[in-house]
Amino acid sequence: MAIRKFAVLGALALAGVSLFGLSAKADDVTITVWSLDRDIQPAPNLVKDFNKLNNGIKVEYRQIQFDDVVSEAMRAYSTGQAPDIIAVDNPEHALFSSRGAFLDLTDMISKSTIVKPENYFPGPLKSVMWDGKYYGIPKATNTIALYYNKDMFKAAGLDPNKPPQTWAELVEDAKKLTEPSKNVYGITFSAKANEEGTFQFLPWAQMAGASYDSINTDGAVKALEAWKQIIDEKLASPDTLTRSQWDSTGTFNSGNAAMAISGPWELDRMLKEAKFDWGVALLPVPEEGAKRSSAMGDFNWAIFANTQHPEEAFKVLEYFVSQDDRMFKDFGQLPARSDLTIPETGQPLKDAALKVFLEQLKYAQPRGPHPQWPKISKAIQDAIQAALTGQMSAKDALDQAADKIKAVLG
């Protein structure tokens, strides 16, 4: 139903009917948009399509680089040169919101017939909130789950239709699947000392009852000890501590690891590279019946507080939201919304995997939200590295991280 409605709206717009109640005028209002998106990604294409509406608003697009988003955007805001709209990585959103750099959209959203908070997965929605108010709109989302090699499961005497459900089962299966003589590890993931390491570890801690502001609970210690066991028993490659998610998943694709923790961004690559039967399962939980969690990635839209055209900027965002049903079909990205149906691709492995990732998204949680997220994340990264390299016990490493985070939180 939702897809049909948006299709009708899109047809009306292309037919020259104003979607948002603005008639064309000689002096168009210009709205600037900054995003990382390249020409094959959503932002520049949505901008191009919006401009075809000729509804009195003209959008200008600028592509920026990932490493420059925070510094360049904050500098532009402080000098009055900020764009009207920007796409920011979800863990960075609170930094801007807490400093008053982003416009409070709560009232606009409450009056909108297009942007409806109840249509979003909880995690992405939480990432645009600060102090109980909405300072943005989720743009797209992703998460992580467990890829596994069904052929290797069969060869090891494991049921290819029963991937591990708990941490204990994951470790036991990894032991059975590890074959040093063939250079095959039981599992691969990223414990790198950057945001990717935090991205992969935090769900384990959360499933065990911890959170970023209580990272040294008994459950979180157990989670890090499980990672340590996997490394110590060589069930994962030693370079797990230095490899990115992309590189570690490549190990799985090449047949050198039987399981991998990674995201939906790998699906097309996997279809090309993996010469075996594979499946995707929800992340294992600490024990049967435990609550689930998962990581949450991708970007949010926001309007800068010093925009001269807040209403027009919001209408641009409303248009972007009205095109969310294209997010996967046209750009291969998962919409942050639970009310949209992802169309089948006709590729059974991919379609089955997408169903699992969409289920996993129900439990995905943002990193933070907190304006000092990079410092919080660094404390967690340091703990992971200290424990996995044997410099400290898991408990001591997480106790140290908790102290650092407490200092950050004040």
N, C-alpha and C positions, 0 to 999 in steps of 0.2 A: 504493500500500500504506500509506504513512504517513498519508494523508488518511483512509482507511478506519479505521485504528486509532484516530485521534483522534476520529473521529465516534462510534465505539463507546464510547470513554471518556466522551465528552460525554453520550451517551445514558444511560450507567450513572449518571453524576453527577446528571443531572436526575431520574432515577428514584429518587433518594434513597440510592444506594449510595455510601459514602464512598470517594473516589478515593485519599485519602492516609492512610488508616488512623487517622483521628481520629473518634471518635464524638461526637455532640452532647452538650453538658453545660450545666447551668444558667448557669454563669458563663463566657461566651465570652471567649476571649483576643481583645483588640482590636489590630488591626494598622493603622497609618496609612500611607497612600500619597500622595505628592505627585507631580504630573506637570503638564505643560502642556496635556494633552489636554482638548479641549472635549467636549460631549455627543455629538458625532457621531464622535468618535475613540476609539481602543481602550480607554484606561485606565478611564474611568468605566463603560463597558459591561462590561468584564471584571470589575470590582469588583462590579457589580450581579449579574452571573451567579454569581460566586463566593459571594456572600452567600446565594444561593438554595440552596446545598448544605447549609446548616445543619450544618456539620461541627465546630462548636466554635470556629471562628475567625470573627470578624466584622471586615470591612475597612471603614475609613472613608477617604473620598477627599477630597483638597483640590486644586483647580486653582491653579497658580501661574503667574506671568508670566515670559517668557523672560529678560528683563533682570534679574530678581530671583533666578534659580535659584542662582547661585554665592554671592552675598552673603548671601541669606536662609538658604540651607542651611548655610553655614559658621557663620553666627551661631547658628542653631538647634543645631548640633552642639556648639559650644563652650559653650553654656549648658545643655546637657542636654535641649533641647527638640526635638531632631531627630525627624522621622518615622521609622518603621521602614524604609520603602522609598521610594526616590526615582528618578525618571527624569531623567538628565542627558545633555546633548549630548555625543556621543562624544569630542570633543577636550578636554572638561573632566574626563573620568573620571580621568585620571592625577593631576590636582591633588588630588583627594580621596583616592585610593588611596595616594599617596606620603606623605600626612600621617597615615595611619592612621585616617582618618575612615570608610572603607568596610570592611566585614567581609570577611575572606578566606574565599571560598566554595569553595576548592579541594577540601577534603575532602568537603563536602556534594555537590559536583558529581560527584566520583569515585564516590560511592555512589548517585547518582540514576539511576533508570531512565528519566527523562523528559528531563533536561538532558544532552545528549550533545555535547561539543565538536566531534566529528567531523562533526556535522550542519550546522555553520555555515560560511558563507563565511569565508576567512582574514582579511580586513580587519576585519569587525565583531568577530570573536573576539579579534584582536590588541588592539583598542581597550579591552577590559575587563581586559587583563592588565597587571600591574606586577610587576617583579622575578620573573618566571616563575610568578606565581600569578594565579588568577582572583579579581577583585574585583567582578564583576558578570556580567550576562547580557545579550547584545544584545537590544534590544526590537524594532527595525525597522531598515531601512537604505534608502539610495538612492545614486545615483551620477550621472555625467554621460556624455553621448555626443553624437554629431553629428546634429542634425536637418538635413534638406535638402529644398528645394523641387524636386520632380521636374519640374514644369511649366517652371520656369525653366531647369533643366538641359537639357531638350529644346530650348527656345527659343534657348539659347546654343550649341547643337550638341554638348552633352555627353550621355553615356550616362546616362539616369536610373537605371539599375540598377548603375552603377559610381561610387559616391561616392568622394571622395579617400581614399587609403589611407596616404599619407605627408604630412609637412609640406609638402614641395615641391609635391605635387599639390594640397594644400589652397590654397596661395597662388596657384598657377596657375589653379585653378578659380575662386577668388575674383576674380581679375583679369577673367576672361571673363564672370563673372556681375554684376560691378559696372556699373551704368548711371546715372551722375550725372544725366543729363537726366530720368530717371524717378524720381530719389531712391531708387535701389535700391543697397544695399551688398552686397558679396559674402558677408560673414559678420557675425554679431553675437555678442558674448559679454560678460562682465562683468570689467572690470579695476579695479573700484571699490576704494578704499582702506579696505576692511574685510575681514572674514573671507571674503566672497564672492570677492574678488580672489585671495586665497591658495588658496581651494577650487578655482578654475578654473586657476590657474597651476601649482600643485604637481605635478599629473600630467604636465605637459609636462616639467618638470625631472626628475621620477622616470624617465620613459621615456628620458631622455637620460643616465641613470646617476647623477643627483644625489639628494640627500635633504635633509631640513631641516637636518641638521648638517653638510652639505657642499654648500651652496646655490650656490657659485661655481665649480663645475666647468665645463669647456669646453662640455659638453653643455647645462648650464643656461643658460650665456651664449648659446648658439645658440638655445635656446628663447625667451629674452627678446628676442633680435634678430629672431626671426620675428614676434613680437608687434609689435615696433617697426616692422618693414616693413609689416605690415598696417595699422597706424595711419598711418604716414607716406605710404603710397600711397593712403590714403583707401579702402581695401578694407573698412574698418569705420568706423562713425560716430565722430567725435571724442569724443562723449559716452560712449563705451565706458568711459572712465576714471571716470565718475561714476554710471553706471546700474547698477541691481541686475540680477540674473539674470532676475527676473520682468519687469522693464521691457524688457530687451534681447530677451527671447523674444517680447514683444509686438510688437517691430519685425518679427520673422520672421512672426508670425501675420498681420500687416497687409499683408504682401507687400513690405515695404521692406528686406528682407534675404533672401538666397537660402539661407543656412546659419545655424545657431545652435548654440552649445554650451550644453546645458541638460539638465535631468533629467526623470525620469518623473513628477514632480509636475505637469508641464505638460500631460500627455496629455489629460485631460478638457477642459481649457481650449482646447487646440489643435483638438480635434474640433469645438468650438463656433465658434471664431473663424477658423480657417484655411480659406479658400475655394479650396483648391488641393490637388493630390496631393502628398503628402509621405512621406518615409521617415526611418528612423533608422539610423545606421551607428556602428560602434566608433570611438573617437577615433583619428585618424591618428597614426602613429608617426614617429619621426625619419627612419628609412629602412626599406626593406623588410626584414623579419626581426627588427627591433628588439623588445625586450621591451615589453609593454603595461603601462599603469597607468591608474588613474582615481581621481577623488575619491570620498570616502565620507562620507555624511551620516547624520543621524538619531540616535536616542537609545538609551541603555542603561539597564537596571534595575540598581540596587544596593541593598544593605542597609547601613544605618549601623552602625558598629562598636559603638555604645552601646545598641543595641536590647536590650530586656529579654526578647525572644521570638525569638531567631535561628532556631530550628527551625520555628516557625509562619510566620515571615516567608518562609523559604525555601519552605515548602509553598505559600504564595500565589504565589511566583514560578514554582514548578513548574506550578501551574494556568495561569498566564498563558502559559507556554511550550506547554502542552498545547493551547492555543487558537491557536497560530501559523498554522494553516491558514485561519483566519478573517481574518488580517491584511489580505490583499488583497481577498478576496471581500466582507467586511463594511465595511472601513474604507479601502480604496484604497491601503494602504501595502504596500511590499514586505517580506516577512519576511526576517530576516537569515540564513535557512537555505537551504542548497543541496539539501536532501533533500525539499523540498516542491514540488509542482507547482502553478504558478499557473493557475487555471482560465481557459479562454478566455472572452472577454467577448462574442463574437459580432460584434465590430467589427474588421474585418480590419486597418485601419491601426493600431489600438491593440494588437491581439494580436501583430502583426509587430514593433512597437516594443518591446513587453515582452520578447520573446525576445532582442532585442539588449541591452536593459538588464540582463537576467539574465546574459547572456554577459559583459558589461562588468564586472559585479559580481565575477567571478572574479579580476579584476585590481585591484579597488579597494583602496586603502590608507588607513589612518587618518592623521589629522594628528597627528604625534607617534608614539606617545604620549609626552607630556612634561608635567610639572606646570607648567612655565612657558610653555605653548603660546601664550597671548595675546601675550607679549613676542616670541616667535619669529616668530609670524605677522605682527606689526607690522613687524618688520625686513624681511620679505619684501614686504609691502604697500608699504613706503616705497621699496624697490628698484624695484618695478614702476612706481610713479608717477614716480620720478626718471628712469628710462630712457625711458618712453613720452612724457614731456613734454620730453625733450631736455636735461634738467638735467645728466645724467651718461650716460656710455656704459653699455651693458648690463653690461660687465665691471666697471667701476668701481662701479656700483650694487650688483651682487651681491657684490663684494669687501667693500663697506661692510656689507652685510647679514650676510655671514659673520662679520665682526669683531664685530658686535653680538650675533649668536647665540652666538659663542664665549664672549663675556662672560657671557651668560645661563647657558650650560651650565657655566661655571666651569672 
